[in-house]
Amino acid sequence: DDVQAVHDLVIDTLKKAAEEGFTDDAIASSMNTIEFQLREFNTGSFPRGLSFMLGAMSKWLYDNSPTGALKFEEPLAQLKAQIAESGPKIFQDMIKELLLENAHRVAVEMVPSKTLEAEQLKEEQDRLAAIKESLSDDELDDIIKKTVEL
């Protein structure tokens, strides 16, 4: 119902940002936040080593250097230089190129289901019942025995 209205609001907001840009203070505070997060690398309760590994793999999977995703100094310095040179225009251009003029944009409308959980539970119960039916008494006893051992 409101899908088109939300779509129009997002596009209009992006167009406004692309036309008007951002204030120098907004850009500076955002850059400070990003730089702090990159340097701090706070993973919360998630293991730091695993975070490093997943970051490395995000590049390595596409034949890039696995350490490339971990090195942020050079790209950060380049971005700061571009901001110093052109100010908010860099972000305005990115909004235009990557979001507004992107022909590969998609809108996904999600519709909640009040019965989804019950449907999934029923499917799982049916699947497990079918598996149980296919097992012999000996196989069932073996599974029960192994479960008790655990």
N, C-alpha and C positions, 0 to 999 in steps of 0.2 A: 504493500500500500504506500508506504513512505520511502520506498527504495529510490525512486527518482528524485525525491526531495533531498534525501541524504546525499545522493550522487551529485546533484546540483550544488549543494552546500559545500561539499569537498572541492569540487572544481572551481567554484567561485572564490573560495578561500585561497586556493593555490594560485589562481590568477591574480588575486589581490597581492599576495606575497611576492609573486614574480614581477608585478608592476611597481609596487612600493618598496620592496626590499625590507631589510631589517636595520634596526638602529645599530650604531657602533657599539653601544653598551650591551645590547643583546648578543651580538656576535662575540664580543670579548668575554662575556660571562659564560657563554656556551663553550667557547674554546678553552677557557680555564677549567670548566667542569670536565670536559672530555680529556684534556691533558692530565688532570689529576687522576681520573679513573684509569687511564692507560698506565700511569706511573705506579699507582697504588696496587693495581691488579687484585682487588679484593674479590675473592670468589665466595665469600660467605662460608657456609659449611661444606661447599663443594670442594673436593680435593684440588689443590692448586696444580699439582703435577698432571692430573687428568685434564684440567682446563688448558694447560700448555699443549698437551698431546692433541686434544681436539682442535685447538687453534692451528697447530702445525698441519694436521690432516686436512683442514679445509682448503689449504693451498696445494698440498702434496697430491691429493686425489686428482687434481687437474694439471699434473706435470709441472707445477711450479715448485720453487724451493720450499721445503717444509719449514724452514726458519723464517721465511718471508712474512708469514702472518704474525710472527712474534716481534718483528722489528718495526717500531712505529716512529722512531726519531726522524728519519728522512721524510716520510710522507707528511708527518706533522709539520716539519719545517717548510716543506713545499707549500702546504696549505696556508701556513702563516704568511709566507712570502706572497702568495696570490691574494690573500686578504689585504695585505699592506699595499699591494699594487692597485687592486681594483675595488677594494671594499666589498660591500654587499652584492655587487654585480655577479660575483662568482656563484653565489647561492641563487640569485635570480635566474641566471643562465641554466644552472642545474635543474631548478624546478621546471623551467620551460622544456628543456631537452629530455629529462628523464621521466617527468610526470605528465606534463600537459601535452607535449607533442609525441608521446610514446604510443605507437599504434598497437602495442601488445598489452594494453591495459585490460583488466577484466574486473567486473563487479560480481561479487558472489553474494547471493541472497540466502541467508540461513533462516530456516523456519524451525522453531522449537517443536519438539514432540513430547506430549504428555505421557505417551505410552512407550517411548524408546527403551527405557530401562527394563520394563516388563517384557518387551519383545526380545531384547538381548538375553535376558535371563531364561526365557522360554527356549530360545534357540540353543543356549548352552545346555540346558537340562535335556533337551531332545538329543543333542549330539552325544552327551555323556551316557544317556540311556541306550542309545544305539551301540556305543562302544561296549557298554556293559553286557548288552545282549549278545554281542559277538564273542565274548570271552567264555571259556569253559570254566567249570567250577574250580578246577585246579589252578587255572590262571588267576581267577579272582582271589583264591586263598593265598596265592603267592604274592599278589599285590598287597593284600591286607597284612601279610606277614612282614613284607618289606616296609610298609608304612609304620607298623608298630616299632620296628627296629630303629627307624629314624627318630 
